[in-house]
Structure formats: C-alpha cells, structure tokens
Amino acid sequence: DLFAEACEQFAQAAHYQPESAKTQYNWGFTLVKQGEFDGAIPHFRAALQLDGEFAAAHYSLGVALLQRGQRADAIRELVRALELEPTSHAVQSALDAARKGA
C-alpha cells in the first residue's frame, strides 16, 4: 500500500532528520491515512514540540484526538490551528463539528 510505504520512508527520514517538524508531521499524516490515529498522535505532538506554530500539525492533532473521543483536547488544538490559519475552511469546519459533538 502506498501510504504504508510512505510511512516507512518518513520513519527513515525521522531517523536522519530528528529535528524536522515537517518529517514528523508527514509521518503522522501517513498513519492517519491508514486509519492509525493512535499512532499518528505522537508524531503530530513531536512536530509541535519542534514548531509550535505549525498550523497543519495542530489541525491534524485535533482531528486525530477527535477520532479518539478526546473532544476537549481536540477543540483546543483546532482553536490554535484556526488562530494560526484564520481563513481555513477545513479547520473551521472541524472545529464546528467538534463543538457540536459530532
């Protein structure tokens, strides 16, 4: 599967570029695409430790947390993503859904 292969590539890249927020984010993103939300969360958190202003990582972490039923934490991440990207319709939509409990 293409995403599984990509996941392996990002795992190798993270070994050689441990300070790359983008690599951690991409690794998490490929896990989400495989439905592995639990596995993706640590990578989104790692990306945010390296770059706290990474809007896409806040958004993706929020979505993954929402999938795990951690609504309050998800809302916090989505709010931060929206602060960083105030015109993002995807973030606003996810935040609205989280606030409604969807």
URZIUR-V477454 format. One line per field, one symbol per residue. ss: DSSP state (H for helix, E for strand, C for the rest). phi: phi as a letter, one per 20 degrees, with the letter a starting at -180 (. if undefined). psi: psi as a letter, one per 30 degrees, with the letter a starting at -180 (. if undefined). A space follows every 50 residues. Layout:
ss: ???
phi: ???
psi: ???
This chain:
ss: CHHHHHHHHHHHHHHHCCCCHHHHHHHHHHHHHCCCHHHHHHHHHHHHHH CCCCHHHHHHHHHHHHHCCCHHHHHHHHHHHHHHCCCCHHHHHHHHHHHH CC
phi: .ffffffffffffffecfeefffffffffffgfeneffffgffffffffe bfdegffffffgfffffenefffffgfffffffecfdffffffffgfffe ne
psi: keeeeeeeeeeeeeefifgjeeeeeeeeeeeefggieefeeeeeeeefee jfgjeeeeeeeeeeeeffgieeeeeeeeeeeeeeifgjeeeeeeeeeeff g.
